Amino acid sequence: MQRDLSDKLGFMKRIVLLGSLAVLLGTSFAPTSVADSRTHRAAIKLCKQKYKNAVRGAKYLKKRQTRERIEQARRERAECERLAPK
């Protein structure tokens, strides 16, 4: 009887410990602000849209100009994503 009680208490301690650890880890990796992540997603979406429009417009240019324009659009997209709010 005493052993059953101590086993149950040890099990409950373990559950409480693991639960609190999970909550602690879950809150530490949560994003700092929902608004920040929204602005980041919006900025990235805008960068991708600009790139897509540049590639779409480049297909009407000559071969060399098309290649140059797509390379330039890639560089601009990389810079845009780098400058986007985190």
PyRosetta script that sets phi, psi and omega in degrees:
from pyrosetta import init, pose_from_sequence

init()
pose = pose_from_sequence("MQRDLSDKLGFMKRIVLLGSLAVLLGTSFAPTSVADSRTHRAAIKLCKQKYKNAVRGAKYLKKRQTRERIEQARRERAECERLAPK")
pose.set_psi(1, -46.4)
pose.set_omega(1, 179.1)
pose.set_phi(2, -64.0)
pose.set_psi(2, -38.6)
pose.set_omega(2, -179.3)
pose.set_phi(3, -67.0)
pose.set_psi(3, -40.3)
pose.set_omega(3, 178.3)
pose.set_phi(4, -61.1)
pose.set_psi(4, -41.6)
pose.set_omega(4, -179.6)
pose.set_phi(5, -65.3)
pose.set_psi(5, -42.7)
pose.set_omega(5, -179.8)
pose.set_phi(6, -69.5)
pose.set_psi(6, -34.3)
pose.set_omega(6, 175.9)
pose.set_phi(7, -64.5)
pose.set_psi(7, -41.8)
pose.set_omega(7, 179.8)
pose.set_phi(8, -66.3)
pose.set_psi(8, -40.4)
pose.set_omega(8, 178.8)
pose.set_phi(9, -66.1)
pose.set_psi(9, -40.3)
pose.set_omega(9, 177.6)
pose.set_phi(10, -63.6)
pose.set_psi(10, -39.0)
pose.set_omega(10, 178.4)
pose.set_phi(11, -66.7)
pose.set_psi(11, -42.7)
pose.set_omega(11, 179.7)
pose.set_phi(12, -65.9)
pose.set_psi(12, -39.6)
pose.set_omega(12, 177.2)
pose.set_phi(13, -60.0)
pose.set_psi(13, -44.1)
pose.set_omega(13, -179.4)
pose.set_phi(14, -62.5)
pose.set_psi(14, -42.7)
pose.set_omega(14, 179.4)
pose.set_phi(15, -63.1)
pose.set_psi(15, -45.7)
pose.set_omega(15, -179.8)
pose.set_phi(16, -63.9)
pose.set_psi(16, -43.3)
pose.set_omega(16, 179.4)
pose.set_phi(17, -61.8)
pose.set_psi(17, -48.3)
pose.set_omega(17, -179.2)
pose.set_phi(18, -66.1)
pose.set_psi(18, -37.4)
pose.set_omega(18, 177.9)
pose.set_phi(19, -64.3)
pose.set_psi(19, -44.5)
pose.set_omega(19, 179.5)
pose.set_phi(20, -67.3)
pose.set_psi(20, -36.2)
pose.set_omega(20, 176.9)
pose.set_phi(21, -64.9)
pose.set_psi(21, -41.0)
pose.set_omega(21, 178.7)
pose.set_phi(22, -64.0)
pose.set_psi(22, -41.3)
pose.set_omega(22, 178.9)
pose.set_phi(23, -65.5)
pose.set_psi(23, -42.5)
pose.set_omega(23, 179.6)
pose.set_phi(24, -61.6)
pose.set_psi(24, -46.2)
pose.set_omega(24, 179.5)
pose.set_phi(25, -68.2)
pose.set_psi(25, -36.9)
pose.set_omega(25, 179.7)
pose.set_phi(26, -64.4)
pose.set_psi(26, -38.5)
pose.set_omega(26, -179.5)
pose.set_phi(27, -78.7)
pose.set_psi(27, -27.1)
pose.set_omega(27, -178.5)
pose.set_phi(28, -74.1)
pose.set_psi(28, -27.1)
pose.set_omega(28, 179.9)
pose.set_phi(29, -98.1)
pose.set_psi(29, 5.3)
pose.set_omega(29, 179.1)
pose.set_phi(30, -70.2)
pose.set_psi(30, 148.0)
pose.set_omega(30, 178.6)
pose.set_phi(31, -61.9)
pose.set_psi(31, 149.1)
pose.set_omega(31, -175.8)
pose.set_phi(32, -64.7)
pose.set_psi(32, -39.8)
pose.set_omega(32, -178.9)
pose.set_phi(33, -153.2)
pose.set_psi(33, 140.8)
pose.set_omega(33, 178.3)
pose.set_phi(34, -69.0)
pose.set_psi(34, -35.4)
pose.set_omega(34, -179.7)
pose.set_phi(35, -64.3)
pose.set_psi(35, -39.3)
pose.set_omega(35, 178.6)
pose.set_phi(36, -62.9)
pose.set_psi(36, -42.2)
pose.set_omega(36, -178.8)
pose.set_phi(37, -69.5)
pose.set_psi(37, -33.1)
pose.set_omega(37, 176.9)
pose.set_phi(38, -65.6)
pose.set_psi(38, -43.9)
pose.set_omega(38, 179.6)
pose.set_phi(39, -66.5)
pose.set_psi(39, -36.5)
pose.set_omega(39, 177.9)
pose.set_phi(40, -63.7)
pose.set_psi(40, -47.8)
pose.set_omega(40, 179.4)
pose.set_phi(41, -61.8)
pose.set_psi(41, -39.9)
pose.set_omega(41, 179.3)
pose.set_phi(42, -64.8)
pose.set_psi(42, -40.3)
pose.set_omega(42, 179.5)
pose.set_phi(43, -66.7)
pose.set_psi(43, -42.2)
pose.set_omega(43, 179.2)
pose.set_phi(44, -65.4)
pose.set_psi(44, -39.6)
pose.set_omega(44, 178.6)
pose.set_phi(45, -61.9)
pose.set_psi(45, -41.2)
pose.set_omega(45, 178.4)
pose.set_phi(46, -64.8)
pose.set_psi(46, -40.7)
pose.set_omega(46, 178.1)
pose.set_phi(47, -61.2)
pose.set_psi(47, -45.6)
pose.set_omega(47, -179.7)
pose.set_phi(48, -64.9)
pose.set_psi(48, -38.3)
pose.set_omega(48, 179.6)
pose.set_phi(49, -66.0)
pose.set_psi(49, -41.7)
pose.set_omega(49, 177.5)
pose.set_phi(50, -61.8)
pose.set_psi(50, -42.1)
pose.set_omega(50, 179.1)
pose.set_phi(51, -63.5)
pose.set_psi(51, -45.0)
pose.set_omega(51, -179.1)
pose.set_phi(52, -62.2)
pose.set_psi(52, -41.6)
pose.set_omega(52, 178.4)
pose.set_phi(53, -65.5)
pose.set_psi(53, -38.5)
pose.set_omega(53, 179.3)
pose.set_phi(54, -65.8)
pose.set_psi(54, -42.4)
pose.set_omega(54, 179.1)
pose.set_phi(55, -66.7)
pose.set_psi(55, -40.7)
pose.set_omega(55, 179.4)
pose.set_phi(56, -63.3)
pose.set_psi(56, -40.4)
pose.set_omega(56, 179.2)
pose.set_phi(57, -73.7)
pose.set_psi(57, -26.2)
pose.set_omega(57, -176.6)
pose.set_phi(58, -73.2)
pose.set_psi(58, -19.6)
pose.set_omega(58, -176.4)
pose.set_phi(59, -70.0)
pose.set_psi(59, -12.0)
pose.set_omega(59, 178.0)
pose.set_phi(60, -92.8)
pose.set_psi(60, -2.1)
pose.set_omega(60, 178.4)
pose.set_phi(61, -90.0)
pose.set_psi(61, 172.3)
pose.set_omega(61, 176.0)
pose.set_phi(62, -71.8)
pose.set_psi(62, 165.9)
pose.set_omega(62, -170.7)
pose.set_phi(63, -54.9)
pose.set_psi(63, -51.2)
pose.set_omega(63, -177.8)
pose.set_phi(64, -64.9)
pose.set_psi(64, -42.7)
pose.set_omega(64, 179.4)
pose.set_phi(65, -65.9)
pose.set_psi(65, -36.2)
pose.set_omega(65, 178.0)
pose.set_phi(66, -62.0)
pose.set_psi(66, -47.4)
pose.set_omega(66, -179.9)
pose.set_phi(67, -61.6)
pose.set_psi(67, -43.9)
pose.set_omega(67, 179.4)
pose.set_phi(68, -64.2)
pose.set_psi(68, -41.5)
pose.set_omega(68, -178.7)
pose.set_phi(69, -66.5)
pose.set_psi(69, -38.3)
pose.set_omega(69, 178.7)
pose.set_phi(70, -68.2)
pose.set_psi(70, -40.3)
pose.set_omega(70, 176.7)
pose.set_phi(71, -62.5)
pose.set_psi(71, -42.4)
pose.set_omega(71, 178.4)
pose.set_phi(72, -63.8)
pose.set_psi(72, -41.0)
pose.set_omega(72, 179.4)
pose.set_phi(73, -64.1)
pose.set_psi(73, -37.7)
pose.set_omega(73, 176.7)
pose.set_phi(74, -62.6)
pose.set_psi(74, -44.8)
pose.set_omega(74, 178.8)
pose.set_phi(75, -62.8)
pose.set_psi(75, -42.7)
pose.set_omega(75, 179.5)
pose.set_phi(76, -64.6)
pose.set_psi(76, -39.0)
pose.set_omega(76, 179.1)
pose.set_phi(77, -65.9)
pose.set_psi(77, -42.6)
pose.set_omega(77, 178.8)
pose.set_phi(78, -61.6)
pose.set_psi(78, -42.5)
pose.set_omega(78, 178.9)
pose.set_phi(79, -66.7)
pose.set_psi(79, -41.7)
pose.set_omega(79, 179.5)
pose.set_phi(80, -61.5)
pose.set_psi(80, -43.7)
pose.set_omega(80, 179.2)
pose.set_phi(81, -67.7)
pose.set_psi(81, -33.9)
pose.set_omega(81, 178.7)
pose.set_phi(82, -68.6)
pose.set_psi(82, -36.6)
pose.set_omega(82, -178.3)
pose.set_phi(83, -86.0)
pose.set_psi(83, -7.4)
pose.set_omega(83, -179.6)
pose.set_phi(84, -64.0)
pose.set_psi(84, 143.8)
pose.set_omega(84, 178.9)
pose.set_phi(85, -61.3)
pose.set_psi(85, 139.7)
pose.set_omega(85, -176.8)
pose.set_phi(86, -79.5)
pose.dump_pdb("model.pdb")
